Amino acid sequence: MWLGLLIGLSGCGQGGGKHGGQTEAKAKAMISAKLEVIRQAGQPMTLAEMKAWYPEPPAGENAAPLYAEAFAALVPAEAKSPSFLAENQAALARLHKAAAKSQCRYPLDLGEVFVKAPHLGKLKTCAQLLGREAVADAGKGRADLAAQSLSDGLRLARSLEQEPLLISQLVRMACDSITQSSLEEALSLRAFPEEQLVGLQAALREEERTVEPSLARAFATERWSLVRLFQMPAQEYEELIRSAGANCPLPPPGELEGYRKSAAFKADLNLCLDQFSNWIAVASAPFPACLEAAGQWAPEAAAQVGEAKTKGYYISALMSPAALNHGLERAADCVGKLRAAEAGLAVERYRLASSYALPDSLSQVVPKYLSAVPEDPYDGKPLRYKKLSPKGYVVYAIGRNRQEDGGTPRPDGGKADGPYGLSFAVRR
C-alpha cells in the first residue's frame, strides 16, 4: 500500500519540475490544490497554522519551566566522573519533578526563520545524569529508585514529542539511546522486581510508538520552513539574507519579487511540495516499509534536486534527500533499540517466574510477558535472541547494514552502518 502511494506521489513529483510549458493559471492551480491537501491533512502552511499546531499546554501542566530550572542547575562535569551525580542533586530533583507533568512545550519562537532551541543542548546531559543515577541506585540494591530514574529519562526524551523540529527529534533519539544503555547497565548489576519491570516495559512501548510519528511531523515543519522563505515580506527577507552572510544560497532581495512572479518559481514550488509530500508519506509508513520506500525513491529525489539546481530553482535546490533519509535511519535505530529493551524486560520477567532460568527463545515470553515478539525495523522479522551465558543474554535487531551480526554492539565511535546490531544485552 505504501509503495503504491509513493509511486503515485513520485509521478506528481516528476511533473512538478516541468511547468515551463504550462500556463501560469494551471501552475497556480496546482500549487493551490497541493496547499489545500496539506491543510486538509492538518499540517501547517502558515505561521498561524504552525503556532496552532504546537500550542501552549494549559497553565500549570507544562513541564518545560521545571526542565528549564533543571538545565540552569546543571553543574558541568564528565558523565563518568564521581562528582557528576554528587554535584547535580539539585538538577536531578527538578528533573524528577518535571517528569511528573504530562505535557511539555519549550519556549520556541516559531516566527523566527532560524528557530533557537537552546534547551536541546542540555537534554543529553540530563539523560546521562538520570542514567548515572539509575546505575548507581541499582548497584546499591535500590531497584525502585533506579526504575524511576530510567522512566524519568524516557519522559525527558518524550518532552520533545510534539516539538516540530527535525533537530529536536534527533536529540530525542539520542536521549532514548542513553536511557536504553543505562537500563542495560543497571540490569546487569541487579535484577529488578516485577512491578518495576512492568512499568518500564510500558514506558518503553509508549516512547517507541511515538518516535516515527514525531519524525513525520518534523518533516512537515521542514516543508513549511522552506516554503515560508519565499512567502515572507520583503523586509523580513532582506534581514534574513543579511544575517545569513555572503555564502547564502538564496536569491538576493532585489531578485526575490521577480522570481516570485516567474514560471520558474511556480515550477520550483510545485516540485518542493511534491518532494516533501513524498517524504512525509514515506515517514508515515511503518518500519521497514518506510525504509524500503525511501531507498527506492532516494535516487530519483536526488536527481530531481540536481535538475532543480541546473534550472536555477532556489527552493527545491535547498532540499537534501540524503539528510531526510538519514533521519529515517536514525529513527529505525532508536525504535530497534527500544523494542529490544522492551523484549529484554520480558525475558527478565520470565526468569523471575522461572527460578532465574532464561527462556530458550523469545516465543516463550509470549503472550504472558509480551503480546508479540517485536519486529526488527530493518527487515520486519522478529527480533533475534540468544543466550550469552547461564545468566546472560542479548536481544537485538540487525541494524543498518542489514546483516546478521550476532547482536554485536556498536562501540563508541563506530560507524552506524558498520557490522553492528541494535542490541540490548544483560550480563549478570
Backbone torsions as a table, in degrees:
resi	resn	phi	psi	omega
1	MET	NA	-46.9	-176.6
2	TRP	-69.6	-35.7	178.7
3	LEU	-66.5	-37.7	177.0
4	GLY	-62.9	-41.3	177.1
5	LEU	-62.6	-42.3	179.6
6	LEU	-60.4	-45.9	-179.1
7	ILE	-62.1	-40.9	178.9
8	GLY	-62.4	-43.9	179.1
9	LEU	-67.9	-36.8	-179.2
10	SER	-62.7	-36.9	176.8
11	GLY	-60.9	-38.6	176.5
12	CYS	-63.4	-39.5	-178.4
13	GLY	-62.6	-38.4	179.5
14	GLN	-64.3	-38.7	178.6
15	GLY	-68.0	-29.7	-175.3
16	GLY	-61.9	-23.6	-178.2
17	GLY	-94.6	9.7	-172.8
18	LYS	-129.1	45.1	-176.6
19	HIS	-93.2	3.4	-176.5
20	GLY	-58.3	-36.2	-176.8
21	GLY	-93.5	1.7	-178.3
22	GLN	-92.1	158.6	177.9
23	THR	-70.8	154.2	179.2
24	GLU	-61.7	-37.9	-179.6
25	ALA	-63.0	-40.9	-179.7
26	LYS	-67.6	-41.1	179.0
27	ALA	-63.5	-41.7	178.1
28	LYS	-63.6	-40.7	-179.0
29	ALA	-63.7	-39.0	178.3
30	MET	-63.4	-42.8	179.6
31	ILE	-64.0	-46.1	-179.5
32	SER	-60.6	-41.0	-179.9
33	ALA	-64.3	-40.3	-179.3
34	LYS	-69.4	-38.6	177.3
35	LEU	-65.3	-36.2	179.0
36	GLU	-68.1	-38.3	176.0
37	VAL	-60.7	-40.9	179.5
38	ILE	-63.0	-45.4	180.0
39	ARG	-64.7	-40.4	179.5
40	GLN	-63.4	-27.7	177.3
41	ALA	-80.0	-1.5	178.9
42	GLY	80.3	18.8	-178.5
43	GLN	-105.1	147.2	-171.0
44	PRO	-79.1	146.0	171.6
45	MET	-135.0	1.1	174.2
46	THR	-134.2	164.3	179.4
47	LEU	-62.8	-40.7	179.1
48	ALA	-61.6	-42.0	178.4
49	GLU	-66.7	-35.4	178.9
50	MET	-65.2	-43.3	179.9
51	LYS	-66.6	-37.1	177.7
52	ALA	-68.9	-26.2	-178.7
53	TRP	-74.0	-25.1	-179.4
54	TYR	-128.7	70.6	-172.6
55	PRO	-77.5	164.1	174.0
56	GLU	-74.4	136.9	174.0
57	PRO	-66.3	162.2	175.4
58	PRO	-58.5	153.9	-178.8
59	ALA	-55.6	133.1	177.8
60	GLY	86.6	-8.9	-178.1
61	GLU	-105.8	-1.9	-177.8
62	ASN	-87.8	123.0	179.9
63	ALA	-77.8	-15.2	-172.9
64	ALA	-57.5	-43.6	179.2
65	PRO	-60.3	-36.3	177.7
66	LEU	-69.4	-40.5	176.0
67	TYR	-63.5	-37.6	178.5
68	ALA	-61.7	-38.9	176.1
69	GLU	-63.4	-39.5	177.9
70	ALA	-64.8	-42.7	179.6
71	PHE	-61.7	-41.2	-178.7
72	ALA	-68.1	-28.5	-178.0
73	ALA	-83.8	-9.4	-177.3
74	LEU	-59.4	133.4	173.7
75	VAL	-104.3	117.4	-176.7
76	PRO	-58.9	131.7	177.3
77	ALA	-167.1	154.9	175.6
78	GLU	-64.9	135.9	-174.3
79	ALA	-57.7	-32.7	-178.8
80	LYS	-92.3	4.4	178.6
81	SER	-73.7	141.8	177.4
82	PRO	-58.8	-25.3	-177.4
83	SER	-84.4	-10.8	-175.0
84	PHE	-58.1	-48.7	179.1
85	LEU	-72.5	-46.1	-173.8
86	ALA	-60.5	-38.2	-175.4
87	GLU	-87.1	-3.9	-175.9
88	ASN	-120.9	30.2	178.8
89	GLN	-65.3	-35.5	178.7
90	ALA	-65.3	-41.4	178.3
91	ALA	-65.1	-41.2	179.4
92	LEU	-61.8	-41.7	-179.7
93	ALA	-59.6	-39.7	179.9
94	ARG	-73.4	-34.4	177.3
95	LEU	-63.9	-42.4	178.8
96	HIS	-65.3	-39.3	179.5
97	LYS	-66.9	-41.0	179.9
98	ALA	-64.9	-36.5	-177.0
99	ALA	-64.6	-19.0	179.3
100	ALA	-75.7	-14.7	178.7
101	LYS	-81.1	145.7	-175.5
102	SER	-91.6	-13.9	-177.1
103	GLN	-131.1	155.1	179.8
104	CYS	-153.3	132.6	171.3
105	ARG	-143.1	113.7	178.0
106	TYR	-75.7	157.0	-173.8
107	PRO	-77.1	73.4	175.8
108	LEU	-87.2	139.8	171.6
109	ASP	-99.4	95.8	-176.1
110	LEU	-71.5	-8.3	176.1
111	GLY	-75.9	-16.6	177.8
112	GLU	-77.3	141.9	177.1
113	VAL	-67.6	-44.6	175.7
114	PHE	-104.4	93.2	-173.7
115	VAL	-68.2	128.8	178.5
116	LYS	-87.9	131.4	-179.5
117	ALA	-134.9	68.2	-175.1
118	PRO	-62.7	-22.8	-179.7
119	HIS	-64.0	-25.7	-176.3
120	LEU	-63.2	-30.4	-179.3
121	GLY	-69.1	-15.0	-177.7
122	LYS	-100.7	-20.5	-170.7
123	LEU	-63.7	-42.9	-178.1
124	LYS	-65.0	-37.8	177.4
125	THR	-63.1	-40.2	179.1
126	CYS	-68.2	-36.6	175.8
127	ALA	-63.3	-40.3	176.9
128	GLN	-64.1	-39.2	-179.2
129	LEU	-63.8	-47.5	177.8
130	LEU	-64.1	-37.7	178.1
131	GLY	-65.3	-42.4	178.1
132	ARG	-64.0	-38.8	178.1
133	GLU	-63.3	-41.7	180.0
134	ALA	-62.2	-44.6	-179.4
135	VAL	-64.9	-41.0	179.4
136	ALA	-64.1	-42.5	179.6
137	ASP	-68.0	-37.1	177.0
138	ALA	-62.7	-40.4	178.7
139	GLY	-63.7	-26.6	179.0
140	LYS	-89.7	1.4	-178.9
141	GLY	83.9	11.0	-179.9
142	ARG	-98.9	72.3	-179.0
143	ALA	-62.9	-30.9	179.7
144	ASP	-64.1	-44.6	178.5
145	LEU	-69.5	-39.1	178.5
146	ALA	-61.2	-44.7	-179.6
147	ALA	-63.7	-36.7	178.9
148	GLN	-65.3	-42.1	179.1
149	SER	-64.1	-39.9	179.2
150	LEU	-68.0	-42.2	176.9
151	SER	-62.1	-40.2	179.0
152	ASP	-70.3	-27.8	173.2
153	GLY	-64.5	-40.7	175.9
154	LEU	-66.9	-36.6	176.7
155	ARG	-66.0	-36.3	177.0
156	LEU	-60.1	-48.2	177.0
157	ALA	-61.3	-40.7	-177.8
158	ARG	-66.6	-17.0	177.9
159	SER	-62.5	-16.9	178.9
160	LEU	-97.1	4.6	-173.2
161	GLU	-53.1	-46.3	-175.8
162	GLN	-92.0	-4.5	-177.2
163	GLU	-69.8	117.6	-168.1
164	PRO	-87.9	46.3	178.3
165	LEU	-124.3	139.1	180.0
166	LEU	-62.5	-42.2	-179.6
167	ILE	-62.6	-34.3	179.0
168	SER	-63.7	-40.8	-179.8
169	GLN	-70.2	-32.7	176.5
170	LEU	-67.8	-39.6	176.3
171	VAL	-65.1	-41.2	177.7
172	ARG	-57.0	-45.1	-179.6
173	MET	-63.7	-37.4	177.7
174	ALA	-64.1	-39.9	178.1
175	CYS	-65.0	-40.6	177.2
176	ASP	-60.6	-41.0	179.8
177	SER	-63.7	-39.6	178.1
178	ILE	-62.7	-44.1	-179.1
179	THR	-67.3	-39.9	178.5
180	GLN	-61.9	-42.7	179.0
181	SER	-65.4	-36.9	178.6
182	SER	-67.7	-38.8	176.1
183	LEU	-62.3	-43.3	177.8
184	GLU	-58.2	-44.9	-178.7
185	GLU	-68.8	-41.1	-178.8
186	ALA	-65.2	-42.1	179.5
187	LEU	-68.8	-26.8	176.8
188	SER	-70.7	-21.0	177.8
189	LEU	-89.2	-35.8	-170.3
190	ARG	-153.5	136.6	173.1
191	ALA	-71.1	139.4	178.3
192	PHE	-96.9	146.9	174.9
193	PRO	-66.9	163.0	-178.3
194	GLU	-54.4	-44.9	-176.3
195	GLU	-58.2	-45.1	-180.0
196	GLN	-68.7	-37.5	179.3
197	LEU	-64.3	-43.0	179.6
198	VAL	-63.0	-44.0	179.9
199	GLY	-63.9	-41.5	179.3
200	LEU	-69.4	-36.9	175.4
201	GLN	-57.7	-45.8	-179.9
202	ALA	-63.2	-40.2	-179.8
203	ALA	-66.8	-41.0	177.6
204	LEU	-63.7	-42.5	-178.8
205	ARG	-64.5	-42.0	-179.9
206	GLU	-63.4	-43.5	179.3
207	GLU	-67.1	-45.4	-177.1
208	GLU	-60.1	-39.2	-175.8
209	ARG	-71.6	-13.7	-178.2
210	THR	-106.2	-5.4	-177.3
211	VAL	-64.9	-52.4	-175.9
212	GLU	-68.1	-43.1	175.6
213	PRO	-58.1	-35.7	179.2
214	SER	-69.1	-31.6	177.0
215	LEU	-67.5	-43.7	177.2
216	ALA	-60.9	-37.6	177.5
217	ARG	-62.9	-41.1	179.0
218	ALA	-65.5	-38.1	176.7
219	PHE	-61.4	-38.6	178.3
220	ALA	-63.0	-36.6	177.9
221	THR	-70.6	-38.1	176.7
222	GLU	-59.2	-40.4	177.9
223	ARG	-62.2	-48.0	-179.8
224	TRP	-58.6	-43.3	-178.2
225	SER	-62.4	-40.9	-177.4
226	LEU	-70.0	-45.1	179.2
227	VAL	-65.2	-35.9	-177.7
228	ARG	-62.1	-29.1	178.5
229	LEU	-53.5	-34.9	-173.6
230	PHE	-102.7	10.4	176.0
231	GLN	-115.7	-9.5	-174.1
232	MET	-73.5	155.4	177.5
233	PRO	-58.9	152.5	-174.7
234	ALA	-57.7	-41.8	-178.4
235	GLN	-64.2	-42.1	178.8
236	GLU	-64.9	-38.5	179.1
237	TYR	-64.7	-40.7	178.8
238	GLU	-61.0	-42.6	178.6
239	GLU	-63.6	-37.7	178.2
240	LEU	-62.8	-46.0	-178.4
241	ILE	-63.6	-40.6	178.9
242	ARG	-62.3	-42.5	-178.3
243	SER	-72.3	-26.1	-177.5
244	ALA	-74.5	-26.0	177.2
245	GLY	93.8	-177.3	-171.8
246	ALA	-69.2	-26.7	-176.4
247	ASN	-90.7	12.9	-178.8
248	CYS	-63.7	129.4	-177.7
249	PRO	-81.4	-2.0	-177.9
250	LEU	-80.6	157.0	179.2
251	PRO	-67.0	147.7	178.1
252	PRO	-63.8	156.0	-176.5
253	PRO	-53.2	-36.2	-178.2
254	GLY	-66.0	-20.9	-178.1
255	GLU	-98.0	-12.0	-171.6
256	LEU	-62.7	-48.5	-177.2
257	GLU	-61.2	-41.2	178.3
258	GLY	-64.6	-39.1	179.4
259	TYR	-66.5	-39.6	179.2
260	ARG	-60.0	-30.4	-177.3
261	LYS	-89.1	-4.8	-173.1
262	SER	-88.0	160.2	174.7
263	ALA	-65.6	-31.6	179.9
264	ALA	-63.0	-38.5	179.6
265	PHE	-62.5	-43.1	-178.4
266	LYS	-66.9	-39.4	176.4
267	ALA	-65.5	-39.8	179.5
268	ASP	-61.7	-49.2	-178.5
269	LEU	-65.1	-39.9	176.9
270	ASN	-59.4	-44.6	-179.7
271	LEU	-65.6	-41.9	179.2
272	CYS	-60.7	-45.4	179.9
273	LEU	-63.4	-39.9	179.0
274	ASP	-65.8	-42.9	-179.5
275	GLN	-60.3	-46.5	-178.4
276	PHE	-70.5	-34.1	175.7
277	SER	-60.4	-38.8	176.2
278	ASN	-61.2	-49.1	-175.7
279	TRP	-65.5	-38.8	-179.6
280	ILE	-68.6	-38.2	175.9
281	ALA	-63.3	-42.5	178.2
282	VAL	-62.5	-48.1	-177.1
283	ALA	-67.4	-19.9	179.7
284	SER	-84.8	-11.2	177.6
285	ALA	-79.2	154.2	178.9
286	PRO	-73.8	160.9	171.8
287	PHE	-74.4	145.4	-1.9
288	PRO	-91.7	6.9	-176.7
289	ALA	-57.5	-38.6	-178.1
290	CYS	-65.9	-37.3	178.9
291	LEU	-67.9	-40.5	177.8
292	GLU	-63.4	-44.2	-179.8
293	ALA	-65.4	-41.6	179.0
294	ALA	-62.1	-42.8	179.3
295	GLY	-63.3	-36.6	-179.9
296	GLN	-73.4	-35.8	-175.3
297	TRP	-88.1	-22.6	-173.9
298	ALA	-54.3	-44.5	179.5
299	PRO	-60.8	-41.6	178.5
300	GLU	-64.9	-41.3	179.4
301	ALA	-62.3	-43.6	179.0
302	ALA	-63.7	-38.9	178.6
303	ALA	-64.8	-39.8	179.0
304	GLN	-64.6	-40.6	177.7
305	VAL	-65.6	-40.7	177.0
306	GLY	-61.2	-41.7	178.2
307	GLU	-66.1	-37.4	178.7
308	ALA	-60.6	-38.9	179.5
309	LYS	-65.6	-41.2	179.9
310	THR	-67.2	-28.1	179.8
311	LYS	-88.1	-2.3	179.6
312	GLY	78.0	26.0	177.3
313	TYR	-80.7	118.8	-174.7
314	TYR	-78.2	-39.7	-172.4
315	ILE	-74.2	-59.2	-175.8
316	SER	-66.9	-22.4	177.0
317	ALA	-68.1	-19.5	179.9
318	LEU	-82.3	-11.8	-177.4
319	MET	-71.7	152.2	179.4
320	SER	-133.0	89.0	178.3
321	PRO	-55.2	-35.0	179.9
322	ALA	-63.1	-39.4	179.8
323	ALA	-67.8	-39.1	178.9
324	LEU	-67.0	-40.5	177.7
325	ASN	-64.6	-36.5	177.1
326	HIS	-62.2	-37.9	177.3
327	GLY	-60.7	-40.3	177.1
328	LEU	-63.8	-41.8	179.1
329	GLU	-65.6	-38.4	176.9
330	ARG	-62.8	-40.4	178.2
331	ALA	-65.2	-40.1	178.2
332	ALA	-62.9	-41.2	177.0
333	ASP	-60.1	-46.0	-178.6
334	CYS	-63.3	-48.1	-179.4
335	VAL	-62.0	-42.2	179.6
336	GLY	-60.7	-42.3	-179.3
337	LYS	-71.0	-38.3	177.7
338	LEU	-66.0	-40.7	178.2
339	ARG	-65.4	-39.7	178.7
340	ALA	-63.5	-39.4	178.5
341	ALA	-65.7	-41.9	178.4
342	GLU	-60.9	-42.9	178.1
343	ALA	-67.3	-35.7	177.6
344	GLY	-62.1	-37.3	177.6
345	LEU	-68.2	-30.7	174.0
346	ALA	-65.2	-38.5	175.7
347	VAL	-62.4	-42.0	178.3
348	GLU	-60.8	-42.5	179.4
349	ARG	-65.7	-38.6	178.4
350	TYR	-60.4	-46.3	-174.6
351	ARG	-77.4	-22.0	171.2
352	LEU	-62.3	-37.1	-178.3
353	ALA	-88.4	-0.7	-174.5
354	SER	-126.3	35.5	179.6
355	SER	54.4	37.7	175.8
356	TYR	67.1	21.4	172.8
357	ALA	-84.4	139.1	178.8
358	LEU	-81.5	148.4	173.7
359	PRO	-68.8	156.1	177.1
360	ASP	-81.0	-24.2	177.9
361	SER	-154.5	164.6	-180.0
362	LEU	-68.9	-19.0	178.0
363	SER	-62.0	-23.7	-179.2
364	GLN	-75.5	-14.9	178.7
365	VAL	-95.5	-2.3	179.7
366	VAL	-103.2	136.6	0.1
367	PRO	-98.8	6.4	-172.6
368	LYS	-67.4	-41.4	-175.5
369	TYR	-111.0	-6.9	-178.9
370	LEU	-156.8	129.2	-176.3
371	SER	-63.2	-34.7	176.5
372	ALA	-161.0	156.1	176.2
373	VAL	-69.0	123.4	-178.9
374	PRO	-60.4	152.3	179.7
375	GLU	-85.5	146.1	170.6
376	ASP	-68.5	124.3	-177.8
377	PRO	-66.8	-16.1	-177.8
378	TYR	-92.5	-26.1	178.9
379	ASP	-133.4	-1.8	176.9
380	GLY	76.9	-0.7	178.2
381	LYS	-82.9	162.4	176.6
382	PRO	-60.2	146.8	176.6
383	LEU	-54.8	146.3	179.0
384	ARG	-84.8	156.7	-179.8
385	TYR	-149.0	140.5	172.1
386	LYS	-154.1	152.0	176.1
387	LYS	-80.5	141.4	177.5
388	LEU	-103.6	-23.5	-178.8
389	SER	-167.8	178.4	177.1
390	PRO	-56.2	-25.1	-178.4
391	LYS	-120.5	-1.0	-176.2
392	GLY	-116.6	153.9	-178.7
393	TYR	-157.3	167.0	174.7
394	VAL	-139.2	136.5	170.6
395	VAL	-113.8	135.7	-174.0
396	TYR	-156.1	157.5	169.0
397	ALA	-107.3	163.6	-170.8
398	ILE	-77.9	-27.1	178.9
399	GLY	90.2	-178.3	-169.8
400	ARG	-64.4	-28.5	-178.4
401	ASN	-77.7	-5.5	177.7
402	ARG	58.6	26.7	-179.6
403	GLN	-115.4	143.4	174.6
404	GLU	-71.8	118.8	-175.8
405	ASP	-124.4	10.3	178.7
406	GLY	73.5	13.3	179.3
407	GLY	81.4	20.3	177.9
408	THR	-59.4	120.9	-178.0
409	PRO	-72.2	150.4	177.5
410	ARG	-74.5	123.3	179.8
411	PRO	-75.8	163.7	175.4
412	ASP	-58.2	127.6	-179.6
413	GLY	86.5	-5.5	178.7
414	GLY	-72.1	146.9	-179.8
415	LYS	-68.8	140.8	-176.2
416	ALA	-63.3	-29.4	-179.1
417	ASP	-97.8	18.5	179.3
418	GLY	-80.0	-171.8	-175.8
419	PRO	-80.9	59.3	-177.5
420	TYR	-130.1	151.6	175.9
421	GLY	-100.0	175.5	174.0
422	LEU	-100.5	90.4	-164.6
423	SER	-109.7	157.5	170.5
424	PHE	-133.8	107.3	-174.7
425	ALA	-118.9	136.5	175.1
426	VAL	-119.7	121.6	179.5
427	ARG	-122.1	108.8	-173.7
428	ARG	-120.9	NA	NA
